[in-house]
Amino acid sequence: MTQIDRKPLIDRLAAFPRLGLADLPTPLEPMKRLTAHLGGPRLWIKRDDATGLGFGGNKLRKLDYVLHDAVSKGADTVVSGGVVQSNSQRQVAAVAAKLGLACHLAVYHGRLAPPTPEYETSGNAFLNRLFGAHLHDVPWTGDRNAAIRTLVDDLRASGRRPYFVPYGVSNALGAVAYATTISEIEQQAARSGFEPAAIVHCTGSAGTQAGLVVGAAVAMPGTRVVGIDIDAEPARVRSDVLALARQAADLLGAGFDEAMVEVVAGHAGPAYGVPHEATIEAIRLAGKSEALALDPVYSGKGLAGLIAMIRQGRWRNDEDVIFLHTGGAPALFAYQSALGI
């Protein structure tokens, strides 16, 4: 008979050092007005928009671990990339500034047409400049990391000590870092006297969902992790989640059931980065019912998917469901004239 390793998740995570730049644990709060509006189930929100530095967000939780590795290896430059309004880039730039590291970002153009006149200069794009990042405009080819790796090679050739941070901070260590969210939810939900039926979140570059899946397999096996595809590429997203979850599980000495990896399609709108009617409805509803600022690229589409599943009867009214707020509020300002708010 195979011996099952029952080591608690919190003990597994303790083997991985972090910088301590993220403000953790983030709050877990009830959404009573939104619950009443939708008629159940009982809704909660995990506030990973409240991780602190640089307007917060889910990537900061990953960077706390990933950039510990960069510092320990003597890097003097952090290199990453994303689209113009990338939340990930903004958090990379913020952490680099806090640590006194140079930051170079490959800014992809062409993945989506600018939806507003302010798209190229406001929101996250403005904050990247404020935090002192060096921005390199590159064309979108579909390969998320190629231009970032080229930038790493160029900087190394010029005598710098660059550290590669992948698109979305989505690698094995980033996924391990995101399992800390489950460790927090496990304790917070227990204190509030419930076991969540599901944790629902937006999923794209896959590292966040991979961490949640592996963490839940260890600490919350009765809770379903539901990823809402925001890339309009559900098959690619699920494949990437599986790959990263396998790597993270190996690092944590854990296992998970691959059949439990759920990526829900149909809520991404016409394309990545393009808000549609359901996205805007979700953003409006979160704002006026719970004073929450959701962005139109990620968290807004994630909540739109959750609302649709509730209306379809996915959960009973006496069940508890957690929505994971991954942050992204600065992007609202870049999309303002496209939202009609």
C-alpha positions as CSV (number, residue, x, y, z in Angstrom):
1,M,0.0,0.0,0.0
2,T,1.3,3.5,-0.9
3,Q,2.2,5.6,2.1
4,I,0.2,8.9,2.0
5,D,2.1,12.0,3.1
6,R,-0.3,13.9,5.3
7,K,2.0,16.8,6.1
8,P,-0.1,20.0,6.4
9,L,0.1,22.5,3.6
10,I,1.4,25.2,5.9
11,D,4.4,23.0,6.8
12,R,5.1,22.2,3.2
13,L,5.1,25.9,2.3
14,A,7.4,26.7,5.2
15,A,10.4,25.2,3.2
16,F,10.1,28.1,0.7
17,P,11.5,31.5,1.8
18,R,9.8,34.7,0.8
19,L,10.8,38.4,0.9
20,G,7.9,39.5,3.1
21,L,6.8,42.3,0.7
22,A,3.2,41.2,0.3
23,D,0.8,42.1,3.1
24,L,-0.5,38.6,4.1
25,P,-2.9,37.1,5.0
26,T,-5.3,39.0,2.8
27,P,-8.9,39.4,4.1
28,L,-11.8,37.0,3.5
29,E,-15.0,38.9,3.7
30,P,-18.7,38.1,3.2
31,M,-20.5,39.7,0.2
32,K,-24.0,39.9,1.8
33,R,-25.5,42.5,-0.6
34,L,-24.3,40.7,-3.7
35,T,-25.6,37.4,-2.2
36,A,-29.0,38.9,-1.6
37,H,-29.1,40.4,-5.1
38,L,-28.3,37.1,-6.8
39,G,-30.4,35.0,-4.4
40,G,-27.6,32.7,-3.1
41,P,-25.3,30.8,-2.6
42,R,-23.6,32.6,0.3
43,L,-20.8,34.6,-1.4
44,W,-17.4,35.5,0.1
45,I,-14.5,37.4,-1.4
46,K,-10.8,36.7,-0.9
47,R,-9.1,40.1,-1.2
48,D,-5.9,39.4,-3.1
49,D,-6.3,42.9,-4.4
50,A,-5.2,43.9,-0.9
51,T,-1.6,42.5,-1.0
52,G,-0.3,46.0,-0.6
53,L,2.7,47.2,-2.6
54,G,2.1,49.0,-5.9
55,F,-1.7,48.8,-5.7
56,G,-1.5,45.1,-4.8
57,G,-2.8,42.1,-6.7
58,N,-2.3,38.3,-7.0
59,K,1.1,38.5,-8.7
60,L,2.6,40.1,-5.6
61,R,2.0,36.9,-3.7
62,K,4.0,35.1,-6.3
63,L,6.8,37.7,-6.5
64,D,7.3,37.5,-2.8
65,Y,8.8,34.0,-3.4
66,V,10.1,34.3,-7.0
67,L,12.1,37.4,-6.3
68,H,13.5,36.0,-3.1
69,D,15.2,33.6,-5.5
70,A,16.4,36.5,-7.7
71,V,17.9,38.3,-4.7
72,S,19.6,35.1,-3.4
73,K,21.2,34.6,-6.8
74,G,22.6,38.2,-6.9
75,A,20.5,39.6,-9.6
76,D,20.7,43.3,-10.2
77,T,17.9,43.5,-12.8
78,V,14.4,42.0,-13.1
79,V,13.0,41.3,-16.5
80,S,9.4,40.5,-17.4
81,G,6.7,41.4,-19.8
82,G,3.0,41.7,-20.7
83,V,0.6,43.8,-22.6
84,V,0.4,47.6,-22.2
85,Q,-2.1,47.3,-19.3
86,S,-0.6,44.2,-17.7
87,N,-1.3,44.0,-13.9
88,S,1.6,41.6,-13.6
89,Q,4.1,44.1,-15.1
90,R,3.0,46.8,-12.7
91,Q,3.6,44.5,-9.7
92,V,7.0,43.4,-11.0
93,A,8.0,47.1,-11.5
94,A,6.8,48.0,-7.9
95,V,8.7,45.1,-6.3
96,A,11.8,45.9,-8.3
97,A,11.6,49.6,-7.2
98,K,11.2,48.5,-3.5
99,L,14.2,46.2,-3.7
100,G,16.4,48.7,-5.6
101,L,16.7,46.5,-8.7
102,A,16.6,47.7,-12.3
103,C,13.4,46.6,-14.1
104,H,13.1,46.0,-17.8
105,L,9.7,45.1,-19.3
106,A,8.9,43.8,-22.7
107,V,5.6,45.6,-23.5
108,Y,3.6,43.6,-26.1
109,H,1.6,45.6,-28.7
110,G,-0.9,44.0,-31.0
111,R,-2.5,41.4,-28.8
112,L,-5.5,43.7,-28.7
113,A,-6.4,47.0,-30.3
114,P,-6.3,49.9,-27.9
115,P,-9.9,50.2,-26.7
116,T,-9.7,53.8,-25.6
117,P,-7.5,56.9,-26.3
118,E,-6.2,56.7,-22.7
119,Y,-5.2,53.0,-22.9
120,E,-1.5,53.5,-23.9
121,T,-0.7,56.1,-21.2
122,S,-2.9,55.7,-18.1
123,G,-3.6,53.1,-15.5
124,N,-0.9,50.4,-15.3
125,A,1.2,52.0,-18.1
126,F,1.5,55.2,-16.1
127,L,2.4,53.3,-12.9
128,N,5.1,51.3,-14.7
129,R,6.8,54.7,-15.6
130,L,6.2,56.0,-12.0
131,F,7.9,52.9,-10.6
132,G,11.0,53.6,-12.8
133,A,10.7,50.6,-15.2
134,H,12.5,50.6,-18.5
135,L,9.9,49.8,-21.2
136,H,10.7,48.0,-24.4
137,D,7.9,48.0,-27.0
138,V,7.7,44.6,-28.9
139,P,5.2,43.0,-31.2
140,W,2.8,40.3,-29.9
141,T,3.6,37.0,-31.7
142,G,1.6,34.7,-29.5
143,D,4.7,33.5,-27.6
144,R,4.4,35.0,-24.2
145,N,8.0,34.7,-23.1
146,A,10.2,34.9,-26.2
147,A,10.7,38.6,-26.1
148,I,11.3,38.6,-22.4
149,R,14.0,35.9,-22.8
150,T,15.6,38.0,-25.6
151,L,15.7,41.0,-23.3
152,V,17.4,38.8,-20.6
153,D,20.0,37.7,-23.1
154,D,20.7,41.3,-24.3
155,L,21.0,42.6,-20.7
156,R,23.3,39.7,-19.8
157,A,25.5,40.5,-22.8
158,S,25.8,44.1,-21.7
159,G,27.1,43.0,-18.3
160,R,24.0,43.1,-16.2
161,R,22.8,40.2,-13.9
162,P,19.2,39.8,-15.1
163,Y,16.6,37.5,-13.6
164,F,13.8,36.2,-15.8
165,V,10.3,36.6,-14.5
166,P,7.8,34.8,-16.8
167,Y,4.6,36.3,-18.2
168,G,2.1,36.4,-15.4
169,V,4.8,35.3,-12.9
170,S,3.6,31.8,-13.9
171,N,6.2,29.2,-13.2
172,A,6.5,26.3,-10.7
173,L,7.7,28.5,-7.8
174,G,5.0,31.1,-8.5
175,A,2.4,28.3,-8.4
176,V,3.8,27.1,-5.1
177,A,3.6,30.6,-3.8
178,Y,0.0,30.8,-4.7
179,A,-0.8,27.7,-2.7
180,T,-0.4,30.0,0.3
181,T,-3.8,31.4,-0.6
182,I,-5.4,28.1,0.2
183,S,-3.5,27.9,3.5
184,E,-5.0,31.2,4.5
185,I,-8.5,30.4,3.3
186,E,-8.5,27.1,5.1
187,Q,-7.9,28.9,8.4
188,Q,-10.2,31.9,7.7
189,A,-13.1,29.8,6.6
190,A,-12.8,27.6,9.7
191,R,-12.9,30.6,11.9
192,S,-16.0,31.8,10.1
193,G,-17.6,28.4,10.5
194,F,-17.9,27.2,6.9
195,E,-16.3,25.0,4.3
196,P,-16.5,26.5,0.8
197,A,-18.0,24.5,-1.9
198,A,-15.9,26.3,-4.5
199,I,-13.3,28.9,-5.0
200,V,-13.9,30.8,-8.3
201,H,-11.4,33.0,-10.0
202,C,-10.2,34.3,-13.4
203,T,-7.5,32.2,-15.0
204,G,-5.2,33.0,-17.9
205,S,-1.4,32.5,-17.5
206,A,-2.3,29.5,-15.3
207,G,0.0,29.9,-12.3
208,T,-2.7,31.1,-9.9
209,Q,-5.0,28.3,-10.7
210,A,-2.2,25.7,-10.5
211,G,-1.3,26.9,-7.0
212,L,-4.9,26.8,-5.9
213,V,-5.5,23.3,-7.3
214,V,-2.5,21.8,-5.6
215,G,-3.1,23.7,-2.3
216,A,-6.7,22.6,-2.2
217,A,-5.8,19.0,-2.9
218,V,-3.6,19.0,0.2
219,A,-5.7,21.2,2.6
220,M,-9.2,21.6,1.3
221,P,-10.1,18.5,-0.8
222,G,-13.8,19.1,-0.4
223,T,-13.5,22.5,-2.2
224,R,-13.7,22.8,-6.0
225,V,-11.3,25.2,-7.7
226,V,-13.1,26.8,-10.7
227,G,-11.1,28.9,-13.2
228,I,-13.0,31.3,-15.5
229,D,-11.0,31.5,-18.7
230,I,-10.4,35.2,-19.6
231,D,-8.1,34.5,-22.6
232,A,-10.7,32.9,-24.9
233,E,-8.3,30.0,-25.0
234,P,-9.7,27.4,-22.5
235,A,-7.9,24.4,-23.9
236,R,-4.5,26.2,-23.7
237,V,-5.3,27.5,-20.3
238,R,-6.2,24.1,-18.9
239,S,-3.1,22.5,-20.5
240,D,-0.9,25.2,-18.8
241,V,-2.6,24.7,-15.5
242,L,-1.9,21.0,-15.6
243,A,1.7,21.5,-16.5
244,L,2.4,24.0,-13.7
245,A,0.4,22.1,-11.2
246,R,2.4,19.0,-11.8
247,Q,5.6,21.0,-11.3
248,A,4.3,22.7,-8.1
249,A,3.1,19.4,-6.7
250,D,6.5,17.9,-7.2
251,L,8.1,20.8,-5.3
252,L,5.6,20.5,-2.5
253,G,5.8,16.7,-2.3
254,A,2.0,16.5,-3.0
255,G,-0.4,15.0,-5.4
256,F,-3.6,16.2,-7.1
257,D,-6.4,14.7,-9.2
258,E,-6.0,16.1,-12.7
259,A,-9.7,15.5,-13.3
260,M,-10.4,18.3,-10.8
261,V,-8.8,21.0,-12.9
262,E,-11.8,22.9,-14.2
263,V,-11.5,25.8,-16.7
264,V,-14.9,27.3,-17.6
265,A,-15.2,28.7,-21.1
266,G,-17.7,31.2,-22.5
267,H,-17.1,34.3,-20.3
268,A,-14.0,35.9,-22.0
269,G,-16.1,38.0,-24.4
270,P,-14.9,38.5,-27.9
271,A,-11.2,38.3,-27.0
272,Y,-8.6,38.8,-24.3
273,G,-8.7,42.3,-22.9
274,V,-12.0,43.2,-24.5
275,P,-14.8,43.7,-22.0
276,H,-18.3,42.7,-23.1
277,E,-21.8,43.4,-21.6
278,A,-21.5,40.7,-18.9
279,T,-18.1,42.0,-17.8
280,I,-19.4,45.5,-17.5
281,E,-22.5,44.3,-15.6
282,A,-20.3,42.5,-13.2
283,I,-18.1,45.5,-12.6
284,R,-21.1,47.7,-12.0
285,L,-22.7,45.2,-9.7
286,A,-19.5,44.7,-7.6
287,G,-19.0,48.5,-7.3
288,K,-22.5,49.5,-6.3
289,S,-23.3,46.5,-4.0
290,E,-19.9,45.8,-2.3
291,A,-17.7,48.9,-3.1
292,L,-15.3,46.6,-5.0
293,A,-13.2,47.8,-7.9
294,L,-12.9,45.0,-10.5
295,D,-10.9,45.4,-13.7
296,P,-12.3,44.7,-17.2
297,V,-9.6,42.2,-18.3
298,Y,-9.4,39.8,-15.4
299,S,-11.5,40.0,-12.2
300,G,-14.5,41.6,-14.0
301,K,-14.7,38.6,-16.4
302,G,-14.1,36.2,-13.5
303,L,-17.1,37.6,-11.6
304,A,-19.2,37.6,-14.8
305,G,-18.5,33.9,-15.0
306,L,-19.5,33.3,-11.3
307,I,-22.7,35.3,-11.8
308,A,-23.6,33.2,-14.8
309,M,-23.0,29.9,-13.0
310,I,-25.1,31.1,-10.0
311,R,-27.9,32.0,-12.4
312,Q,-27.6,28.5,-14.0
313,G,-28.0,26.9,-10.5
314,R,-24.5,25.5,-10.1
315,W,-24.7,25.8,-6.3
316,R,-27.4,25.5,-3.6
317,N,-28.4,28.6,-1.6
318,D,-27.1,27.0,1.6
319,E,-23.6,26.5,0.1
320,D,-20.7,29.0,0.5
321,V,-18.7,30.1,-2.6
322,I,-15.5,32.2,-2.5
323,F,-14.6,34.6,-5.3
324,L,-10.9,35.4,-5.5
325,H,-10.3,39.1,-6.3
326,T,-7.0,39.1,-8.1
327,G,-6.7,42.9,-8.2
328,G,-6.3,45.1,-11.3
329,A,-8.1,48.3,-10.3
330,P,-5.6,50.6,-12.1
331,A,-6.7,49.2,-15.4
332,L,-10.1,50.7,-14.9
333,F,-8.7,54.1,-15.6
334,A,-7.3,53.0,-18.9
335,Y,-10.7,51.5,-19.9
336,Q,-12.9,54.3,-18.5
337,S,-14.4,55.6,-21.7
338,A,-15.2,52.1,-22.9
339,L,-17.1,51.1,-19.9
340,G,-19.9,53.6,-19.9
341,I,-19.6,54.2,-16.2
